[in-house]
Amino acid sequence: MYVSEWENGKRSLSDRYAGILRNLLGVTDAELRGEASTPVVAAVDGYDELLSRIDAAGSVGESMVKAFNDQTELLRTMDRQRGAAGLVDQMTGHLAALENALNFAVLPSTRRPVALALAGASTLAAWQAIDSGAVERAWRHYELAKRAARDAEAPMYLAHAMAEQAYVLCEAGRPALGVELVRDAQRTVGQAASARLRAWLYAAEAEMCAYAGMSDDARRALDAALAAIPPGPEDRDPDMLSIFLNGTHLARWHGNVLALLGDGDAVLRLYGALEDMDPSFVRARAGLHTDLAQAHLTRAEYDDAQTHLRQARLLASRTGSVRQRRRVDMLSARL
């Protein structure tokens, strides 16, 4: 009854219920209330107030930047384990604090570390928005991440934001344009890319190519990713903490691409990745079960596909992943 009255304008949405619905649906307050998503700019009352803000931004030192990065890392861990839907308010406040610090920082020595922290936080917020189905918000966050990366003179962060932004294009039905964007990201970073980021970019290219029906290009990109990935179990890139990738993660990605291509070998690779996967990557595990369902469907193994779809739906609901639930629904329609 309340939902009907809110939708028909017969009852105003109170702050109490707005807070509950934001966490449930993974949306911002402006998106929930149907308001324009324009940034809120604090009024600056004369030069004294402006100088006060500049002085405050100028005092942001290493300890404050570390605090910003620690907050991003905490939000990343929570997102990985619990999903993005309940983190929208925290993420919005975190980005606002970083943007405010950057907007009033004057000297490059102060701006660069804050801009780098904002670039990392913005790509995380953008991926959370994709997962929640808020594609316009995701696009805006990636644009913010790219601006921040340019301000920080950090080509690796710029390339990562560009390549992740390709997923918005893919979700919108333009995978071929996504391929071009990923390749442009590779050209942008050039030789400045770490080995792990280079492997990540090739894997992203392979996935975009698979969605675009470019089978040969997808396989070539997969081979390049496998050649570039550093050996060993370590998955964090010391030069770029936004990247999680090792042999196990890449095996899952490889299986995902093969499943998209309809290759029967995907099943073996995906089961191997499932066995080795870190259990804390709950949303990624939902994606892996979805990939296995798709691979079994390709082989007309419908019972196995149904088993993995049930597990994928359970995990996607647990994390509130709209993106994964959409994939599960599409595959379920093929049974």
DRENDO-1510 file (C-alpha; in Angstrom, 1 decimal, always signed):
<recs>
REC; n; res; u; v; w
REC; 1; MET; +0.0; +0.0; +0.0 .
REC; 2; TYR; +2.8; +2.4; +0.9 .
REC; 3; VAL; +4.7; +1.7; -2.3 .
REC; 4; SER; +1.5; +2.3; -4.4 .
REC; 5; GLU; +0.9; +5.6; -2.5 .
REC; 6; TRP; +4.5; +6.7; -3.0 .
REC; 7; GLU; +4.4; +6.0; -6.7 .
REC; 8; ASN; +1.1; +7.8; -7.2 .
REC; 9; GLY; +2.1; +10.8; -5.1 .
REC; 10; LYS; -0.5; +10.2; -2.5 .
REC; 11; ARG; +2.1; +9.9; +0.3 .
REC; 12; SER; +5.4; +11.6; +0.7 .
REC; 13; LEU; +8.5; +9.4; +1.2 .
REC; 14; SER; +9.8; +10.0; +4.7 .
REC; 15; ASP; +13.5; +10.1; +5.4 .
REC; 16; ARG; +13.1; +6.9; +7.5 .
REC; 17; TYR; +11.7; +4.8; +4.6 .
REC; 18; ALA; +14.1; +6.5; +2.1 .
REC; 19; GLY; +17.0; +5.2; +4.1 .
REC; 20; ILE; +15.6; +1.7; +4.1 .
REC; 21; LEU; +14.9; +1.7; +0.4 .
REC; 22; ARG; +18.3; +3.2; -0.5 .
REC; 23; ASN; +20.0; +0.2; +1.1 .
REC; 24; LEU; +17.5; -2.3; -0.4 .
REC; 25; LEU; +17.7; -1.0; -3.9 .
REC; 26; GLY; +21.3; +0.3; -4.1 .
REC; 27; VAL; +20.3; +3.8; -5.2 .
REC; 28; THR; +21.2; +7.3; -4.2 .
REC; 29; ASP; +18.6; +9.6; -2.5 .
REC; 30; ALA; +18.3; +11.6; -5.7 .
REC; 31; GLU; +17.6; +8.5; -7.8 .
REC; 32; LEU; +15.1; +7.2; -5.3 .
REC; 33; ARG; +13.1; +10.4; -5.2 .
REC; 34; GLY; +13.4; +11.1; -9.0 .
REC; 35; GLU; +15.4; +14.3; -8.5 .
REC; 36; ALA; +18.0; +15.6; -10.9 .
REC; 37; SER; +21.4; +14.0; -10.1 .
REC; 38; THR; +23.3; +17.3; -10.2 .
REC; 39; PRO; +26.2; +17.7; -7.8 .
REC; 40; VAL; +25.6; +19.7; -4.7 .
REC; 41; VAL; +28.0; +22.6; -4.5 .
REC; 42; ALA; +28.5; +24.3; -1.2 .
REC; 43; ALA; +27.9; +28.1; -1.2 .
REC; 44; VAL; +31.2; +30.0; -0.8 .
REC; 45; ASP; +30.6; +33.2; +1.1 .
REC; 46; GLY; +33.4; +35.5; +0.0 .
REC; 47; TYR; +37.1; +35.2; +0.0 .
REC; 48; ASP; +37.5; +34.4; +3.7 .
REC; 49; GLU; +35.4; +31.2; +3.3 .
REC; 50; LEU; +37.2; +30.3; +0.1 .
REC; 51; LEU; +40.6; +30.7; +1.7 .
REC; 52; SER; +39.5; +28.7; +4.7 .
REC; 53; ARG; +38.6; +25.8; +2.3 .
REC; 54; ILE; +41.9; +26.2; +0.5 .
REC; 55; ASP; +43.8; +26.1; +3.7 .
REC; 56; ALA; +41.9; +23.1; +4.9 .
REC; 57; ALA; +42.6; +21.3; +1.6 .
REC; 58; GLY; +46.3; +22.3; +1.8 .
REC; 59; SER; +46.6; +20.6; +5.2 .
REC; 60; VAL; +45.7; +17.2; +3.7 .
REC; 61; GLY; +48.9; +15.3; +4.3 .
REC; 62; GLU; +50.0; +11.7; +3.9 .
REC; 63; SER; +48.0; +10.5; +7.0 .
REC; 64; MET; +44.8; +12.0; +5.6 .
REC; 65; VAL; +45.3; +10.4; +2.2 .
REC; 66; LYS; +46.1; +7.1; +3.9 .
REC; 67; ALA; +42.8; +7.4; +5.8 .
REC; 68; PHE; +41.0; +8.0; +2.5 .
REC; 69; ASN; +42.6; +5.0; +0.9 .
REC; 70; ASP; +41.9; +2.8; +4.0 .
REC; 71; GLN; +38.2; +3.8; +3.7 .
REC; 72; THR; +38.2; +2.8; +0.1 .
REC; 73; GLU; +39.8; -0.5; +0.9 .
REC; 74; LEU; +37.2; -1.2; +3.6 .
REC; 75; LEU; +34.4; -0.4; +1.2 .
REC; 76; ARG; +36.0; -2.7; -1.4 .
REC; 77; THR; +36.1; -5.5; +1.1 .
REC; 78; MET; +32.5; -5.0; +2.2 .
REC; 79; ASP; +31.4; -4.9; -1.4 .
REC; 80; ARG; +33.3; -8.1; -2.3 .
REC; 81; GLN; +31.7; -10.0; +0.5 .
REC; 82; ARG; +28.2; -8.4; +0.9 .
REC; 83; GLY; +27.5; -6.6; -2.4 .
REC; 84; ALA; +27.0; -3.0; -3.3 .
REC; 85; ALA; +23.4; -2.4; -2.5 .
REC; 86; GLY; +23.9; -1.4; +1.1 .
REC; 87; LEU; +27.0; +0.7; +0.5 .
REC; 88; VAL; +25.5; +3.5; -1.6 .
REC; 89; ASP; +25.3; +6.1; +1.2 .
REC; 90; GLN; +28.8; +5.4; +2.5 .
REC; 91; MET; +30.3; +5.5; -1.0 .
REC; 92; THR; +28.5; +8.7; -1.9 .
REC; 93; GLY; +29.8; +10.4; +1.2 .
REC; 94; HIS; +33.3; +9.1; +0.7 .
REC; 95; LEU; +33.5; +10.4; -2.9 .
REC; 96; ALA; +32.1; +13.8; -1.8 .
REC; 97; ALA; +34.8; +14.1; +0.8 .
REC; 98; LEU; +37.5; +13.3; -1.7 .
REC; 99; GLU; +36.1; +15.6; -4.4 .
REC; 100; ASN; +35.9; +18.4; -1.8 .
REC; 101; ALA; +39.5; +17.9; -0.8 .
REC; 102; LEU; +40.6; +17.9; -4.5 .
REC; 103; ASN; +38.5; +20.9; -5.6 .
REC; 104; PHE; +40.2; +23.2; -3.1 .
REC; 105; ALA; +43.7; +21.8; -3.3 .
REC; 106; VAL; +46.0; +24.3; -5.2 .
REC; 107; LEU; +49.5; +22.9; -5.6 .
REC; 108; PRO; +50.2; +19.7; -7.6 .
REC; 109; SER; +52.1; +18.2; -4.6 .
REC; 110; THR; +48.8; +18.3; -2.7 .
REC; 111; ARG; +46.5; +17.5; -5.6 .
REC; 112; ARG; +48.1; +14.4; -7.0 .
REC; 113; PRO; +47.8; +12.0; -4.0 .
REC; 114; VAL; +44.2; +13.1; -3.4 .
REC; 115; ALA; +43.4; +12.8; -7.1 .
REC; 116; LEU; +44.9; +9.3; -7.1 .
REC; 117; ALA; +42.8; +8.3; -4.1 .
REC; 118; LEU; +39.7; +9.7; -5.9 .
REC; 119; ALA; +40.5; +7.8; -9.1 .
REC; 120; GLY; +40.6; +4.5; -7.1 .
REC; 121; ALA; +37.5; +5.2; -5.1 .
REC; 122; SER; +35.5; +6.4; -8.2 .
REC; 123; THR; +36.2; +3.2; -10.2 .
REC; 124; LEU; +35.0; +1.2; -7.2 .
REC; 125; ALA; +31.9; +3.3; -6.9 .
REC; 126; ALA; +31.3; +2.9; -10.7 .
REC; 127; TRP; +31.6; -0.9; -10.6 .
REC; 128; GLN; +29.2; -1.0; -7.6 .
REC; 129; ALA; +26.7; +1.1; -9.7 .
REC; 130; ILE; +27.0; -1.3; -12.6 .
REC; 131; ASP; +26.3; -4.2; -10.3 .
REC; 132; SER; +23.3; -2.3; -8.9 .
REC; 133; GLY; +21.9; -1.6; -12.4 .
REC; 134; ALA; +22.5; +2.1; -12.1 .
REC; 135; VAL; +24.3; +2.5; -15.4 .
REC; 136; GLU; +24.1; +6.3; -15.7 .
REC; 137; ARG; +25.6; +6.7; -12.3 .
REC; 138; ALA; +28.3; +4.2; -13.2 .
REC; 139; TRP; +29.2; +6.2; -16.4 .
REC; 140; ARG; +29.4; +9.5; -14.4 .
REC; 141; HIS; +31.7; +7.8; -11.8 .
REC; 142; TYR; +34.0; +6.6; -14.5 .
REC; 143; GLU; +34.2; +10.0; -16.0 .
REC; 144; LEU; +35.1; +11.3; -12.6 .
REC; 145; ALA; +37.7; +8.6; -12.2 .
REC; 146; LYS; +39.3; +9.5; -15.6 .
REC; 147; ARG; +39.5; +13.2; -14.7 .
REC; 148; ALA; +41.1; +12.4; -11.4 .
REC; 149; ALA; +43.6; +10.0; -13.0 .
REC; 150; ARG; +44.6; +12.7; -15.5 .
REC; 151; ASP; +45.0; +15.2; -12.6 .
REC; 152; ALA; +47.1; +12.7; -10.8 .
REC; 153; GLU; +49.2; +12.0; -13.9 .
REC; 154; ALA; +48.5; +8.3; -13.4 .
REC; 155; PRO; +48.2; +6.5; -16.8 .
REC; 156; MET; +47.5; +3.1; -15.2 .
REC; 157; TYR; +44.5; +4.4; -13.3 .
REC; 158; LEU; +43.3; +6.2; -16.4 .
REC; 159; ALA; +43.5; +3.0; -18.5 .
REC; 160; HIS; +41.8; +0.9; -15.8 .
REC; 161; ALA; +38.9; +3.4; -15.6 .
REC; 162; MET; +38.6; +3.5; -19.4 .
REC; 163; ALA; +38.5; -0.3; -19.7 .
REC; 164; GLU; +36.0; -0.8; -16.9 .
REC; 165; GLN; +33.8; +1.9; -18.5 .
REC; 166; ALA; +33.7; -0.4; -21.6 .
REC; 167; TYR; +31.5; -2.7; -19.5 .
REC; 168; VAL; +28.8; +0.0; -19.3 .
REC; 169; LEU; +28.8; +0.0; -23.1 .
REC; 170; CYS; +28.6; -3.7; -23.2 .
REC; 171; GLU; +25.7; -3.9; -20.7 .
REC; 172; ALA; +24.0; -1.2; -22.9 .
REC; 173; GLY; +24.3; -3.5; -26.0 .
REC; 174; ARG; +27.3; -1.9; -27.6 .
REC; 175; PRO; +30.1; -4.4; -27.1 .
REC; 176; ALA; +32.0; -3.5; -30.3 .
REC; 177; LEU; +32.3; +0.1; -29.0 .
REC; 178; GLY; +33.5; -1.4; -25.7 .
REC; 179; VAL; +36.3; -3.3; -27.6 .
REC; 180; GLU; +37.5; -0.1; -29.1 .
REC; 181; LEU; +37.5; +1.6; -25.7 .
REC; 182; VAL; +39.5; -1.2; -24.1 .
REC; 183; ARG; +42.0; -1.1; -27.0 .
REC; 184; ASP; +42.3; +2.7; -26.6 .
REC; 185; ALA; +43.0; +2.2; -22.9 .
REC; 186; GLN; +45.8; -0.2; -23.8 .
REC; 187; ARG; +47.3; +2.4; -26.2 .
REC; 188; THR; +46.9; +5.1; -23.5 .
REC; 189; VAL; +48.9; +3.3; -20.9 .
REC; 190; GLY; +51.5; +1.9; -23.3 .
REC; 191; GLN; +54.7; +0.6; -21.7 .
REC; 192; ALA; +53.7; +2.3; -18.3 .
REC; 193; ALA; +51.4; -0.6; -17.5 .
REC; 194; SER; +52.5; -3.2; -14.9 .
REC; 195; ALA; +52.4; -6.8; -16.0 .
REC; 196; ARG; +49.3; -7.5; -13.9 .
REC; 197; LEU; +47.4; -4.5; -15.4 .
REC; 198; ARG; +48.5; -5.5; -18.9 .
REC; 199; ALA; +47.1; -9.0; -18.3 .
REC; 200; TRP; +43.8; -7.5; -16.9 .
REC; 201; LEU; +43.4; -5.3; -20.0 .
REC; 202; TYR; +43.9; -8.2; -22.4 .
REC; 203; ALA; +41.4; -10.2; -20.4 .
REC; 204; ALA; +38.9; -7.4; -20.5 .
REC; 205; GLU; +39.5; -7.1; -24.3 .
REC; 206; ALA; +38.8; -10.8; -24.7 .
REC; 207; GLU; +35.5; -10.6; -22.8 .
REC; 208; MET; +34.4; -7.6; -24.9 .
REC; 209; CYS; +35.4; -9.4; -28.1 .
REC; 210; ALA; +33.4; -12.5; -27.0 .
REC; 211; TYR; +30.3; -10.4; -26.5 .
REC; 212; ALA; +30.8; -8.7; -29.8 .
REC; 213; GLY; +31.1; -12.1; -31.6 .
REC; 214; MET; +34.8; -11.6; -32.4 .
REC; 215; SER; +35.9; -15.1; -31.7 .
REC; 216; ASP; +39.4; -15.0; -33.1 .
REC; 217; ASP; +40.2; -11.6; -31.5 .
REC; 218; ALA; +38.9; -12.9; -28.2 .
REC; 219; ARG; +41.2; -16.0; -28.3 .
REC; 220; ARG; +44.2; -13.9; -29.3 .
REC; 221; ALA; +43.6; -11.5; -26.3 .
REC; 222; LEU; +43.2; -14.5; -24.0 .
REC; 223; ASP; +46.6; -15.8; -25.1 .
REC; 224; ALA; +48.1; -12.4; -24.5 .
REC; 225; ALA; +46.6; -12.2; -21.0 .
REC; 226; LEU; +48.0; -15.7; -20.1 .
REC; 227; ALA; +51.4; -14.7; -21.4 .
REC; 228; ALA; +51.4; -11.4; -19.3 .
REC; 229; ILE; +50.1; -12.6; -15.9 .
REC; 230; PRO; +52.9; -12.8; -13.3 .
REC; 231; PRO; +53.4; -16.2; -11.7 .
REC; 232; GLY; +52.4; -17.0; -8.1 .
REC; 233; PRO; +49.3; -16.7; -5.9 .
REC; 234; GLU; +49.6; -12.9; -5.3 .
REC; 235; ASP; +46.6; -11.1; -6.7 .
REC; 236; ARG; +47.1; -7.5; -5.7 .
REC; 237; ASP; +49.0; -5.1; -8.0 .
REC; 238; PRO; +51.4; -3.2; -5.7 .
REC; 239; ASP; +51.2; -0.3; -8.1 .
REC; 240; MET; +47.4; -0.3; -8.4 .
REC; 241; LEU; +45.3; -1.8; -5.6 .
REC; 242; SER; +42.2; -1.7; -7.7 .
REC; 243; ILE; +43.4; -4.8; -9.6 .
REC; 244; PHE; +42.8; -8.3; -8.3 .
REC; 245; LEU; +44.3; -10.8; -10.7 .
REC; 246; ASN; +46.4; -14.0; -10.5 .
REC; 247; GLY; +46.3; -17.3; -12.3 .
REC; 248; THR; +43.2; -18.5; -10.5 .
REC; 249; HIS; +41.2; -15.3; -11.3 .
REC; 250; LEU; +42.4; -15.4; -14.9 .
REC; 251; ALA; +41.4; -19.1; -15.2 .
REC; 252; ARG; +37.8; -18.0; -14.2 .
REC; 253; TRP; +37.9; -15.1; -16.7 .
REC; 254; HIS; +39.2; -17.5; -19.3 .
REC; 255; GLY; +36.4; -19.9; -18.7 .
REC; 256; ASN; +33.9; -17.0; -18.8 .
REC; 257; VAL; +35.1; -16.0; -22.2 .
REC; 258; LEU; +35.1; -19.6; -23.5 .
REC; 259; ALA; +31.5; -20.0; -22.2 .
REC; 260; LEU; +30.5; -16.8; -24.1 .
REC; 261; LEU; +32.0; -18.2; -27.2 .
REC; 262; GLY; +30.2; -21.5; -26.8 .
REC; 263; ASP; +33.4; -23.5; -26.3 .
REC; 264; GLY; +32.9; -26.8; -24.6 .
REC; 265; ASP; +36.3; -26.6; -22.9 .
REC; 266; ALA; +34.9; -23.8; -20.7 .
REC; 267; VAL; +33.5; -26.3; -18.2 .
REC; 268; LEU; +36.8; -27.8; -17.2 .
REC; 269; ARG; +38.4; -24.4; -16.7 .
REC; 270; LEU; +35.5; -23.1; -14.7 .
REC; 271; TYR; +35.4; -26.1; -12.3 .
REC; 272; GLY; +39.1; -25.7; -11.7 .
REC; 273; ALA; +38.6; -22.0; -10.9 .
REC; 274; LEU; +35.7; -22.8; -8.6 .
REC; 275; GLU; +37.9; -25.2; -6.6 .
REC; 276; ASP; +40.7; -22.7; -6.2 .
REC; 277; MET; +38.6; -19.6; -5.6 .
REC; 278; ASP; +38.8; -17.5; -2.5 .
REC; 279; PRO; +35.4; -17.9; -0.7 .
REC; 280; SER; +35.4; -14.2; +0.3 .
REC; 281; PHE; +34.7; -13.2; -3.3 .
REC; 282; VAL; +31.0; -13.9; -3.0 .
REC; 283; ARG; +29.8; -11.8; -6.0 .
REC; 284; ALA; +32.5; -13.3; -8.2 .
REC; 285; ARG; +31.4; -16.7; -7.1 .
REC; 286; ALA; +27.9; -15.9; -8.3 .
REC; 287; GLY; +29.3; -15.0; -11.6 .
REC; 288; LEU; +31.3; -18.2; -11.8 .
REC; 289; HIS; +28.2; -20.3; -11.1 .
REC; 290; THR; +26.4; -18.3; -13.9 .
REC; 291; ASP; +29.3; -19.0; -16.3 .
REC; 292; LEU; +29.1; -22.7; -15.4 .
REC; 293; ALA; +25.4; -22.7; -16.1 .
REC; 294; GLN; +26.0; -21.1; -19.5 .
REC; 295; ALA; +28.8; -23.6; -20.3 .
REC; 296; HIS; +26.5; -26.6; -19.4 .
REC; 297; LEU; +23.7; -25.1; -21.5 .
REC; 298; THR; +26.0; -25.0; -24.5 .
REC; 299; ARG; +26.6; -28.7; -24.0 .
REC; 300; ALA; +22.9; -29.4; -23.5 .
REC; 301; GLU; +23.5; -30.6; -19.9 .
REC; 302; TYR; +20.4; -29.0; -18.5 .
REC; 303; ASP; +20.3; -30.6; -15.0 .
REC; 304; ASP; +23.8; -29.3; -14.3 .
REC; 305; ALA; +22.9; -25.9; -15.7 .
REC; 306; GLN; +19.9; -25.8; -13.4 .
REC; 307; THR; +22.0; -26.7; -10.4 .
REC; 308; HIS; +24.4; -23.8; -11.0 .
REC; 309; LEU; +21.7; -21.3; -11.8 .
REC; 310; ARG; +20.1; -22.0; -8.4 .
REC; 311; GLN; +23.4; -21.4; -6.7 .
REC; 312; ALA; +24.1; -18.3; -8.8 .
REC; 313; ARG; +20.6; -16.9; -8.0 .
REC; 314; LEU; +21.1; -17.5; -4.3 .
REC; 315; LEU; +24.5; -15.7; -4.2 .
REC; 316; ALA; +23.3; -12.9; -6.5 .
REC; 317; SER; +20.3; -12.3; -4.1 .
REC; 318; ARG; +22.7; -12.4; -1.1 .
REC; 319; THR; +24.8; -9.6; -2.6 .
REC; 320; GLY; +22.0; -7.7; -4.2 .
REC; 321; SER; +23.6; -8.0; -7.7 .
REC; 322; VAL; +21.1; -6.8; -10.3 .
REC; 323; ARG; +23.7; -7.5; -13.0 .
REC; 324; GLN; +24.1; -11.2; -12.0 .
REC; 325; ARG; +20.4; -11.7; -11.5 .
REC; 326; ARG; +19.8; -10.4; -15.0 .
REC; 327; ARG; +22.2; -12.9; -16.4 .
REC; 328; VAL; +20.6; -15.7; -14.4 .
REC; 329; ASP; +17.1; -14.7; -15.6 .
REC; 330; MET; +18.3; -14.7; -19.3 .
REC; 331; LEU; +19.9; -18.2; -18.9 .
REC; 332; SER; +16.9; -19.6; -17.0 .
REC; 333; ALA; +14.7; -18.6; -20.0 .
REC; 334; ARG; +16.8; -21.0; -22.1 .
REC; 335; LEU; +15.9; -24.1; -19.9 .
</recs>
